[in-house]
């Protein structure tokens, strides 16, 4: 018999789907997942990222029929857990669920062993949350405009709390200062809880933070809410204006939560994650769960999220520069 030419043999194998490695990989991607999946959370259990990660893990587990396990790997300003995913096999079985703090990392840390923009693949924007601007009720400012006027009359005298230097809420304060041409005295705390305690006590005068930690104090009258940092009003406080509505033009600063994979994650696997996450986010149970958690579901394509991620790096880097924060 005549011997088949190599090129013909390859073509036949491709046509039959038996090219070594090719069909196995393609089939594995179509069948994904066939075993438990790990979703790394670079924060400690119990925080907002953990809340999002465990909701997503539960929803994806149900849709896939495979367990999605949340693996908390905190430390080094989220670098430890993030690097676990950066170094993981790009097979879709080790993914990252993190917050908008990932867009701040490049500006606040130098000498990192990875670059989030280069070494991770943005897969899907899951949810976002507005921050709420609150003041001590004894402050003679009942609107954002009155707060700005008061701050301009007393430059550097009004104190603004944060949960730490370089934290998201600190940078929102710095963005607010730049946008309003005001100067508040920044007072950093080791977390949001002690900041709220001192704000209620009157030791500091204003604070940006997530609604879930503030609304109970606003409803009790111990704090006064002036606005939210989202582009639209929020349904849990519909009478509260956005800062843009209150006169701070184009101001928007959301805390967001998203899923990333290793940089070489194959497009079919990224699409599988994106499709299934979007399906869960559109479900009534997800909508209600995140609404009760003072969050808004997002979703969308991986390409849209990748573009948004890069724009957020630029925006938060500008805020770090304005704050005069030196990279650690």
Buried (B, 14 or more C-beta within 10 A) or exposed (E): EEEEEEEEEEEEBEEEEEBEEEBEEBEBBEEBBEEEBBBBBBBEEEBBBBBBBBBBBBBBBEBBEBBBEBBBBBEBBBBEBBBBBBEBEBBBBBBBBBBBBBBBBBBBBEEBEBEBBEBBBBBBBBBBBBBBBBBBBEBEBEBBBBBBBBBEEEEEEBBBBBBBBBBBBBBBBBBBBBBBEBBBEBBBBEEBEEBBEBBBEEEBBBBBBBBBBBBEBBEEEBBBBBBBBBBEBBEBBEEBBBBBBBBBEEBBBBBBBBBBBBBEBBEBBBBBBBEBBBBBBEBEEBEEBBBEBBBBBBBBBBEBBBEBBEEBBEBBBBBBEEBEBEEE
